[in-house]
Each structure stands twice: as C-alpha cells, then as structure tokens.
Amino acid sequence: MASYSNAFKKGLKAAKNAVRAKAEIDAVFKDLESDILKDTDGNVKISRREVDVDENDDYLVYLGVANAKRSTRVMAIAAENPKISNGPVKLLARWSQDPRGYPCKIDLGDIEYISQDRDALQENLARMLANPVVGEKLAAFTELQPEQSVA
C-alpha cells in the first residue's frame, strides 16, 4: 500500500530543493549579466528570455512551398544593447531547465551543454561565451551606438 504521508513529505522536500536550485541558477545569470555589462561599458546585456525564431515549417516544405517559415517563441539566452530602446535582441543559445532547476541545457544548435550544478553551469556559460559564433553576435552589440541597430 502506498504511503501518502511519505510521498507528501518527499514532495515538500523536492519543492524546497527546486526553489534553492532555481535561486542558484538565477544568481549565476545575475553574475553573468553584471560582468558582461561591466566589461562592455553597459553596451551588452545577457539574459534568459523568450525570443521569436523563424523555423522551417516542415509541412509546408513537404507541400512544395519554398522557404516556408513559421515564427516560434523559445526560451533563450539572449543579448541586447540596453542603451538602445526597442533595439534588437539576438538569440545566443536556446535554454531549457528542469522543473527541479537542474539539469539545465544550453543549446547552440550543433553543441549542447548540460549542467547538473552551479559549477557546471558557470563553466558551460563560459564555453558559450567563448564560442566564435556567439562572440560574433556579441561583437556587433559592442560597436553599436544608440542611433544604430543590428539586423
């Protein structure tokens, strides 16, 4: 027979652990944001947010429609220049996170980094920043002036 009392206690403990893990992840991203803003004189802000991406609509491609795209909202690690109001937001990587906090995943398309704890997340975010494709996207923001825009 199932022990509902034990299951209930396990659920409460799991919820408490999830809150702690999510707060830890938030703190890592807060540090990342702060460091990058400082290093770029406030020209680049990196955060987790939903962004729109255009993807092939496989059904329309199957029907023969050339360049059939549909827009999808995804959770991402994204960059923007906070000095430009309504400026562009560039997707650096897709982001996903377990409801328990960890594991979480940074998806660069051809490379995925999975983090099981704070240390791994910090290391994987550093790897993401060192990626040349990500570096290229970030460089465009460092050169922007408030009246310019990145396409």
Biotite code that builds the C-alpha atoms (Angstrom):
import biotite.structure as struc

atoms = struc.array([
    struc.Atom([0.000, 0.000, 0.000], chain_id="A", res_id=1, res_name="MET", atom_name="CA", element="C"),
    struc.Atom([1.246, 3.472, -0.872], chain_id="A", res_id=2, res_name="ALA", atom_name="CA", element="C"),
    struc.Atom([2.398, 5.728, 1.920], chain_id="A", res_id=3, res_name="SER", atom_name="CA", element="C"),
    struc.Atom([0.822, 9.061, 1.088], chain_id="A", res_id=4, res_name="TYR", atom_name="CA", element="C"),
    struc.Atom([2.377, 10.694, 4.098], chain_id="A", res_id=5, res_name="SER", atom_name="CA", element="C"),
    struc.Atom([5.902, 9.753, 2.994], chain_id="A", res_id=6, res_name="ASN", atom_name="CA", element="C"),
    struc.Atom([5.186, 10.820, -0.578], chain_id="A", res_id=7, res_name="ALA", atom_name="CA", element="C"),
    struc.Atom([3.815, 14.136, 0.670], chain_id="A", res_id=8, res_name="PHE", atom_name="CA", element="C"),
    struc.Atom([6.971, 14.751, 2.733], chain_id="A", res_id=9, res_name="LYS", atom_name="CA", element="C"),
    struc.Atom([9.170, 13.852, -0.248], chain_id="A", res_id=10, res_name="LYS", atom_name="CA", element="C"),
    struc.Atom([7.211, 16.287, -2.418], chain_id="A", res_id=11, res_name="GLY", atom_name="CA", element="C"),
    struc.Atom([7.690, 19.104, 0.084], chain_id="A", res_id=12, res_name="LEU", atom_name="CA", element="C"),
    struc.Atom([11.404, 18.385, 0.269], chain_id="A", res_id=13, res_name="LYS", atom_name="CA", element="C"),
    struc.Atom([11.663, 18.255, -3.547], chain_id="A", res_id=14, res_name="ALA", atom_name="CA", element="C"),
    struc.Atom([9.846, 21.603, -3.826], chain_id="A", res_id=15, res_name="ALA", atom_name="CA", element="C"),
    struc.Atom([12.225, 23.177, -1.307], chain_id="A", res_id=16, res_name="LYS", atom_name="CA", element="C"),
    struc.Atom([15.240, 21.825, -3.202], chain_id="A", res_id=17, res_name="ASN", atom_name="CA", element="C"),
    struc.Atom([13.828, 23.116, -6.504], chain_id="A", res_id=18, res_name="ALA", atom_name="CA", element="C"),
    struc.Atom([13.391, 26.629, -5.080], chain_id="A", res_id=19, res_name="VAL", atom_name="CA", element="C"),
    struc.Atom([17.009, 26.563, -3.881], chain_id="A", res_id=20, res_name="ARG", atom_name="CA", element="C"),
    struc.Atom([18.341, 25.287, -7.232], chain_id="A", res_id=21, res_name="ALA", atom_name="CA", element="C"),
    struc.Atom([16.353, 27.871, -9.230], chain_id="A", res_id=22, res_name="LYS", atom_name="CA", element="C"),
    struc.Atom([17.615, 30.671, -6.985], chain_id="A", res_id=23, res_name="ALA", atom_name="CA", element="C"),
    struc.Atom([21.155, 29.408, -7.526], chain_id="A", res_id=24, res_name="GLU", atom_name="CA", element="C"),
    struc.Atom([20.672, 29.454, -11.319], chain_id="A", res_id=25, res_name="ILE", atom_name="CA", element="C"),
    struc.Atom([19.194, 32.966, -11.124], chain_id="A", res_id=26, res_name="ASP", atom_name="CA", element="C"),
    struc.Atom([22.267, 34.096, -9.153], chain_id="A", res_id=27, res_name="ALA", atom_name="CA", element="C"),
    struc.Atom([24.628, 32.672, -11.779], chain_id="A", res_id=28, res_name="VAL", atom_name="CA", element="C"),
    struc.Atom([22.798, 34.583, -14.521], chain_id="A", res_id=29, res_name="PHE", atom_name="CA", element="C"),
    struc.Atom([22.780, 37.759, -12.415], chain_id="A", res_id=30, res_name="LYS", atom_name="CA", element="C"),
    struc.Atom([26.582, 37.482, -12.087], chain_id="A", res_id=31, res_name="ASP", atom_name="CA", element="C"),
    struc.Atom([26.913, 36.858, -15.842], chain_id="A", res_id=32, res_name="LEU", atom_name="CA", element="C"),
    struc.Atom([24.758, 39.874, -16.665], chain_id="A", res_id=33, res_name="GLU", atom_name="CA", element="C"),
    struc.Atom([26.677, 42.102, -14.260], chain_id="A", res_id=34, res_name="SER", atom_name="CA", element="C"),
    struc.Atom([30.119, 41.028, -15.523], chain_id="A", res_id=35, res_name="ASP", atom_name="CA", element="C"),
    struc.Atom([29.223, 41.471, -19.197], chain_id="A", res_id=36, res_name="ILE", atom_name="CA", element="C"),
    struc.Atom([27.582, 44.863, -18.623], chain_id="A", res_id=37, res_name="LEU", atom_name="CA", element="C"),
    struc.Atom([30.744, 45.975, -16.805], chain_id="A", res_id=38, res_name="LYS", atom_name="CA", element="C"),
    struc.Atom([33.092, 44.581, -19.478], chain_id="A", res_id=39, res_name="ASP", atom_name="CA", element="C"),
    struc.Atom([31.160, 46.290, -22.297], chain_id="A", res_id=40, res_name="THR", atom_name="CA", element="C"),
    struc.Atom([30.582, 49.668, -20.606], chain_id="A", res_id=41, res_name="ASP", atom_name="CA", element="C"),
    struc.Atom([26.884, 48.845, -20.460], chain_id="A", res_id=42, res_name="GLY", atom_name="CA", element="C"),
    struc.Atom([26.521, 48.013, -24.163], chain_id="A", res_id=43, res_name="ASN", atom_name="CA", element="C"),
    struc.Atom([25.668, 44.315, -23.832], chain_id="A", res_id=44, res_name="VAL", atom_name="CA", element="C"),
    struc.Atom([23.113, 42.719, -21.547], chain_id="A", res_id=45, res_name="LYS", atom_name="CA", element="C"),
    struc.Atom([22.752, 38.936, -21.499], chain_id="A", res_id=46, res_name="ILE", atom_name="CA", element="C"),
    struc.Atom([19.635, 37.385, -20.009], chain_id="A", res_id=47, res_name="SER", atom_name="CA", element="C"),
    struc.Atom([17.246, 34.469, -20.232], chain_id="A", res_id=48, res_name="ARG", atom_name="CA", element="C"),
    struc.Atom([14.074, 35.416, -22.044], chain_id="A", res_id=49, res_name="ARG", atom_name="CA", element="C"),
    struc.Atom([11.609, 34.291, -24.670], chain_id="A", res_id=50, res_name="GLU", atom_name="CA", element="C"),
    struc.Atom([12.539, 35.209, -28.223], chain_id="A", res_id=51, res_name="VAL", atom_name="CA", element="C"),
    struc.Atom([10.890, 34.663, -31.593], chain_id="A", res_id=52, res_name="ASP", atom_name="CA", element="C"),
    struc.Atom([12.763, 32.435, -34.028], chain_id="A", res_id=53, res_name="VAL", atom_name="CA", element="C"),
    struc.Atom([11.892, 31.576, -37.605], chain_id="A", res_id=54, res_name="ASP", atom_name="CA", element="C"),
    struc.Atom([11.925, 27.864, -38.331], chain_id="A", res_id=55, res_name="GLU", atom_name="CA", element="C"),
    struc.Atom([11.124, 25.817, -41.406], chain_id="A", res_id=56, res_name="ASN", atom_name="CA", element="C"),
    struc.Atom([7.536, 24.667, -41.456], chain_id="A", res_id=57, res_name="ASP", atom_name="CA", element="C"),
    struc.Atom([8.138, 21.038, -42.471], chain_id="A", res_id=58, res_name="ASP", atom_name="CA", element="C"),
    struc.Atom([4.557, 20.513, -43.605], chain_id="A", res_id=59, res_name="TYR", atom_name="CA", element="C"),
    struc.Atom([4.634, 23.495, -45.985], chain_id="A", res_id=60, res_name="LEU", atom_name="CA", element="C"),
    struc.Atom([8.069, 22.441, -47.238], chain_id="A", res_id=61, res_name="VAL", atom_name="CA", element="C"),
    struc.Atom([6.596, 18.978, -47.896], chain_id="A", res_id=62, res_name="TYR", atom_name="CA", element="C"),
    struc.Atom([3.817, 20.635, -49.913], chain_id="A", res_id=63, res_name="LEU", atom_name="CA", element="C"),
    struc.Atom([6.462, 22.388, -52.007], chain_id="A", res_id=64, res_name="GLY", atom_name="CA", element="C"),
    struc.Atom([6.242, 25.898, -50.601], chain_id="A", res_id=65, res_name="VAL", atom_name="CA", element="C"),
    struc.Atom([9.728, 27.364, -50.958], chain_id="A", res_id=66, res_name="ALA", atom_name="CA", element="C"),
    struc.Atom([11.242, 28.930, -47.854], chain_id="A", res_id=67, res_name="ASN", atom_name="CA", element="C"),
    struc.Atom([8.192, 28.127, -45.738], chain_id="A", res_id=68, res_name="ALA", atom_name="CA", element="C"),
    struc.Atom([8.893, 29.623, -42.309], chain_id="A", res_id=69, res_name="LYS", atom_name="CA", element="C"),
    struc.Atom([6.921, 29.967, -39.134], chain_id="A", res_id=70, res_name="ARG", atom_name="CA", element="C"),
    struc.Atom([7.752, 32.012, -36.101], chain_id="A", res_id=71, res_name="SER", atom_name="CA", element="C"),
    struc.Atom([8.080, 30.200, -32.780], chain_id="A", res_id=72, res_name="THR", atom_name="CA", element="C"),
    struc.Atom([8.736, 31.560, -29.294], chain_id="A", res_id=73, res_name="ARG", atom_name="CA", element="C"),
    struc.Atom([11.546, 29.779, -27.464], chain_id="A", res_id=74, res_name="VAL", atom_name="CA", element="C"),
    struc.Atom([13.296, 30.225, -24.144], chain_id="A", res_id=75, res_name="MET", atom_name="CA", element="C"),
    struc.Atom([16.762, 31.521, -24.856], chain_id="A", res_id=76, res_name="ALA", atom_name="CA", element="C"),
    struc.Atom([19.906, 33.095, -23.596], chain_id="A", res_id=77, res_name="ILE", atom_name="CA", element="C"),
    struc.Atom([19.811, 36.366, -25.497], chain_id="A", res_id=78, res_name="ALA", atom_name="CA", element="C"),
    struc.Atom([21.800, 39.570, -25.865], chain_id="A", res_id=79, res_name="ALA", atom_name="CA", element="C"),
    struc.Atom([20.724, 43.141, -26.358], chain_id="A", res_id=80, res_name="GLU", atom_name="CA", element="C"),
    struc.Atom([22.126, 46.634, -26.047], chain_id="A", res_id=81, res_name="ASN", atom_name="CA", element="C"),
    struc.Atom([20.192, 48.200, -23.148], chain_id="A", res_id=82, res_name="PRO", atom_name="CA", element="C"),
    struc.Atom([21.212, 51.682, -24.304], chain_id="A", res_id=83, res_name="LYS", atom_name="CA", element="C"),
    struc.Atom([19.033, 51.299, -27.407], chain_id="A", res_id=84, res_name="ILE", atom_name="CA", element="C"),
    struc.Atom([15.326, 51.437, -26.663], chain_id="A", res_id=85, res_name="SER", atom_name="CA", element="C"),
    struc.Atom([13.375, 48.816, -28.606], chain_id="A", res_id=86, res_name="ASN", atom_name="CA", element="C"),
    struc.Atom([16.669, 47.596, -30.042], chain_id="A", res_id=87, res_name="GLY", atom_name="CA", element="C"),
    struc.Atom([17.259, 44.160, -31.459], chain_id="A", res_id=88, res_name="PRO", atom_name="CA", element="C"),
    struc.Atom([17.558, 41.049, -29.331], chain_id="A", res_id=89, res_name="VAL", atom_name="CA", element="C"),
    struc.Atom([19.905, 38.321, -30.574], chain_id="A", res_id=90, res_name="LYS", atom_name="CA", element="C"),
    struc.Atom([19.473, 34.691, -29.642], chain_id="A", res_id=91, res_name="LEU", atom_name="CA", element="C"),
    struc.Atom([22.809, 33.327, -28.393], chain_id="A", res_id=92, res_name="LEU", atom_name="CA", element="C"),
    struc.Atom([21.556, 29.864, -27.398], chain_id="A", res_id=93, res_name="ALA", atom_name="CA", element="C"),
    struc.Atom([18.351, 28.058, -26.607], chain_id="A", res_id=94, res_name="ARG", atom_name="CA", element="C"),
    struc.Atom([17.774, 27.468, -22.915], chain_id="A", res_id=95, res_name="TRP", atom_name="CA", element="C"),
    struc.Atom([15.856, 24.754, -21.111], chain_id="A", res_id=96, res_name="SER", atom_name="CA", element="C"),
    struc.Atom([15.613, 23.933, -17.455], chain_id="A", res_id=97, res_name="GLN", atom_name="CA", element="C"),
    struc.Atom([14.162, 21.045, -15.498], chain_id="A", res_id=98, res_name="ASP", atom_name="CA", element="C"),
    struc.Atom([11.291, 21.962, -13.132], chain_id="A", res_id=99, res_name="PRO", atom_name="CA", element="C"),
    struc.Atom([13.678, 20.980, -10.324], chain_id="A", res_id=100, res_name="ARG", atom_name="CA", element="C"),
    struc.Atom([16.200, 23.569, -11.539], chain_id="A", res_id=101, res_name="GLY", atom_name="CA", element="C"),
    struc.Atom([18.886, 21.127, -12.637], chain_id="A", res_id=102, res_name="TYR", atom_name="CA", element="C"),
    struc.Atom([19.697, 19.788, -15.103], chain_id="A", res_id=103, res_name="PRO", atom_name="CA", element="C"),
    struc.Atom([19.597, 22.748, -17.431], chain_id="A", res_id=104, res_name="CYS", atom_name="CA", element="C"),
    struc.Atom([20.685, 22.888, -21.054], chain_id="A", res_id=105, res_name="LYS", atom_name="CA", element="C"),
    struc.Atom([22.408, 25.448, -23.265], chain_id="A", res_id=106, res_name="ILE", atom_name="CA", element="C"),
    struc.Atom([21.782, 24.533, -26.907], chain_id="A", res_id=107, res_name="ASP", atom_name="CA", element="C"),
    struc.Atom([23.938, 26.221, -29.545], chain_id="A", res_id=108, res_name="LEU", atom_name="CA", element="C"),
    struc.Atom([22.482, 24.116, -32.354], chain_id="A", res_id=109, res_name="GLY", atom_name="CA", element="C"),
    struc.Atom([25.472, 21.925, -33.049], chain_id="A", res_id=110, res_name="ASP", atom_name="CA", element="C"),
    struc.Atom([26.691, 21.854, -29.423], chain_id="A", res_id=111, res_name="ILE", atom_name="CA", element="C"),
    struc.Atom([24.706, 21.197, -26.247], chain_id="A", res_id=112, res_name="GLU", atom_name="CA", element="C"),
    struc.Atom([25.956, 21.865, -22.745], chain_id="A", res_id=113, res_name="TYR", atom_name="CA", element="C"),
    struc.Atom([24.104, 20.173, -19.897], chain_id="A", res_id=114, res_name="ILE", atom_name="CA", element="C"),
    struc.Atom([24.683, 21.404, -16.362], chain_id="A", res_id=115, res_name="SER", atom_name="CA", element="C"),
    struc.Atom([23.918, 19.382, -13.249], chain_id="A", res_id=116, res_name="GLN", atom_name="CA", element="C"),
    struc.Atom([25.094, 22.003, -10.727], chain_id="A", res_id=117, res_name="ASP", atom_name="CA", element="C"),
    struc.Atom([26.306, 25.573, -10.258], chain_id="A", res_id=118, res_name="ARG", atom_name="CA", element="C"),
    struc.Atom([29.932, 24.867, -11.181], chain_id="A", res_id=119, res_name="ASP", atom_name="CA", element="C"),
    struc.Atom([28.955, 23.118, -14.416], chain_id="A", res_id=120, res_name="ALA", atom_name="CA", element="C"),
    struc.Atom([26.556, 25.944, -15.329], chain_id="A", res_id=121, res_name="LEU", atom_name="CA", element="C"),
    struc.Atom([29.244, 28.573, -14.809], chain_id="A", res_id=122, res_name="GLN", atom_name="CA", element="C"),
    struc.Atom([31.720, 26.560, -16.905], chain_id="A", res_id=123, res_name="GLU", atom_name="CA", element="C"),
    struc.Atom([29.178, 25.964, -19.666], chain_id="A", res_id=124, res_name="ASN", atom_name="CA", element="C"),
    struc.Atom([28.180, 29.626, -19.833], chain_id="A", res_id=125, res_name="LEU", atom_name="CA", element="C"),
    struc.Atom([31.879, 30.482, -20.186], chain_id="A", res_id=126, res_name="ALA", atom_name="CA", element="C"),
    struc.Atom([32.147, 27.930, -23.019], chain_id="A", res_id=127, res_name="ARG", atom_name="CA", element="C"),
    struc.Atom([29.131, 29.507, -24.701], chain_id="A", res_id=128, res_name="MET", atom_name="CA", element="C"),
    struc.Atom([30.689, 32.979, -24.480], chain_id="A", res_id=129, res_name="LEU", atom_name="CA", element="C"),
    struc.Atom([33.965, 31.647, -25.931], chain_id="A", res_id=130, res_name="ALA", atom_name="CA", element="C"),
    struc.Atom([32.167, 30.161, -28.951], chain_id="A", res_id=131, res_name="ASN", atom_name="CA", element="C"),
    struc.Atom([33.108, 32.118, -32.113], chain_id="A", res_id=132, res_name="PRO", atom_name="CA", element="C"),
    struc.Atom([29.514, 32.331, -33.384], chain_id="A", res_id=133, res_name="VAL", atom_name="CA", element="C"),
    struc.Atom([28.349, 33.765, -30.056], chain_id="A", res_id=134, res_name="VAL", atom_name="CA", element="C"),
    struc.Atom([31.361, 36.084, -29.978], chain_id="A", res_id=135, res_name="GLY", atom_name="CA", element="C"),
    struc.Atom([30.456, 37.417, -33.411], chain_id="A", res_id=136, res_name="GLU", atom_name="CA", element="C"),
    struc.Atom([26.908, 38.224, -32.278], chain_id="A", res_id=137, res_name="LYS", atom_name="CA", element="C"),
    struc.Atom([28.167, 39.933, -29.133], chain_id="A", res_id=138, res_name="LEU", atom_name="CA", element="C"),
    struc.Atom([30.782, 41.954, -31.033], chain_id="A", res_id=139, res_name="ALA", atom_name="CA", element="C"),
    struc.Atom([28.042, 43.544, -33.127], chain_id="A", res_id=140, res_name="ALA", atom_name="CA", element="C"),
    struc.Atom([26.456, 44.950, -29.965], chain_id="A", res_id=141, res_name="PHE", atom_name="CA", element="C"),
    struc.Atom([29.674, 46.393, -28.596], chain_id="A", res_id=142, res_name="THR", atom_name="CA", element="C"),
    struc.Atom([30.070, 48.502, -31.744], chain_id="A", res_id=143, res_name="GLU", atom_name="CA", element="C"),
    struc.Atom([26.513, 49.889, -31.775], chain_id="A", res_id=144, res_name="LEU", atom_name="CA", element="C"),
    struc.Atom([25.714, 53.468, -30.981], chain_id="A", res_id=145, res_name="GLN", atom_name="CA", element="C"),
    struc.Atom([22.283, 54.424, -29.578], chain_id="A", res_id=146, res_name="PRO", atom_name="CA", element="C"),
    struc.Atom([21.039, 55.558, -33.005], chain_id="A", res_id=147, res_name="GLU", atom_name="CA", element="C"),
    struc.Atom([22.186, 52.354, -34.782], chain_id="A", res_id=148, res_name="GLN", atom_name="CA", element="C"),
    struc.Atom([20.619, 48.915, -34.939], chain_id="A", res_id=149, res_name="SER", atom_name="CA", element="C"),
    struc.Atom([21.780, 45.330, -35.527], chain_id="A", res_id=150, res_name="VAL", atom_name="CA", element="C"),
    struc.Atom([19.689, 43.439, -38.087], chain_id="A", res_id=151, res_name="ALA", atom_name="CA", element="C"),
])
